Amino acid sequence: MTKTYKTKDTCATMITFDKADDGTITNISFTGGCNGNLKAISKLLDGKKAQEIHDLLIGNICGRRPTSCADQLAKAVMEA
């Protein structure tokens, strides 16, 4: 099932991905943000379980911001 998550306090404004019943995440796509870096993150995480993505990325910050696109993805996959 395709999920959409509106980000907070990041350059990317939205994250979309598919989440299977077993928690597997695929087809991660960011709207906005650092295109090359976010494409790389999407490729590296494709096929991983939501819990694994969360554990890897939660708490990752960007500069002075209290969050990052990666941190927002961690939150998104667990909320979905």
C-alpha positions as CSV (number, residue, x, y, z in Angstrom):
1,M,0.0,0.0,0.0
2,T,1.4,3.4,-0.9
3,K,1.8,5.8,2.0
4,T,2.5,9.6,1.9
5,Y,4.1,11.5,4.8
6,K,4.3,15.3,5.0
7,T,7.7,16.2,6.5
8,K,8.3,18.8,9.2
9,D,11.4,21.2,9.3
10,T,13.2,19.7,6.3
11,C,14.0,20.8,2.8
12,A,12.0,17.8,1.5
13,T,8.3,18.4,1.8
14,M,6.9,14.9,1.4
15,I,7.9,11.3,1.4
16,T,6.1,8.5,-0.4
17,F,6.7,4.8,-0.2
18,D,5.1,1.4,-0.3
19,K,4.7,-0.6,2.8
20,A,3.8,-4.3,2.6
21,D,1.8,-6.1,5.3
22,D,5.1,-7.6,6.6
23,G,6.6,-4.2,7.1
24,T,8.8,-4.2,4.0
25,I,9.4,-0.7,2.6
26,T,9.9,-0.2,-1.2
27,N,9.7,2.6,-3.7
28,I,10.8,5.4,-1.4
29,S,10.6,8.8,-3.0
30,F,11.2,12.3,-1.6
31,T,9.7,15.6,-2.9
32,G,12.3,18.3,-2.6
33,G,15.5,18.1,-0.6
34,C,19.0,17.1,-1.7
35,N,18.1,15.0,-4.7
36,G,21.2,12.9,-5.1
37,N,21.5,12.1,-1.4
38,L,17.9,11.2,-1.1
39,K,18.0,9.0,-4.1
40,A,20.9,7.2,-2.6
41,I,19.1,6.7,0.7
42,S,16.1,5.4,-1.1
43,K,18.2,2.8,-3.0
44,L,20.1,1.7,0.1
45,L,16.9,1.2,2.1
46,D,14.7,-0.4,-0.6
47,G,13.4,-3.8,0.6
48,K,14.3,-3.3,4.3
49,K,11.7,-3.6,7.1
50,A,10.2,-0.5,8.7
51,Q,11.8,-1.3,12.1
52,E,15.3,-1.6,10.6
53,I,14.9,1.7,8.8
54,H,13.7,3.4,11.9
55,D,16.5,2.0,14.0
56,L,19.1,3.1,11.5
57,L,17.9,6.7,11.0
58,I,16.0,7.9,14.0
59,G,17.6,10.9,15.6
60,N,19.7,11.8,12.6
61,I,19.9,15.6,12.4
62,C,20.8,18.1,9.7
63,G,22.8,21.1,10.7
64,R,21.1,23.1,13.4
65,R,17.7,21.5,12.7
66,P,16.3,19.1,15.2
67,T,15.6,16.6,12.4
68,S,16.6,15.6,8.9
69,C,15.0,14.0,5.8
70,A,16.4,10.6,7.1
71,D,14.9,11.2,10.6
72,Q,11.6,12.1,9.0
73,L,11.7,8.9,6.9
74,A,12.3,6.9,10.2
75,K,9.2,8.5,11.7
76,A,7.2,8.0,8.5
77,V,7.7,4.3,8.1
78,M,6.7,3.7,11.7
79,E,3.6,5.8,11.5
80,A,2.4,4.1,8.3
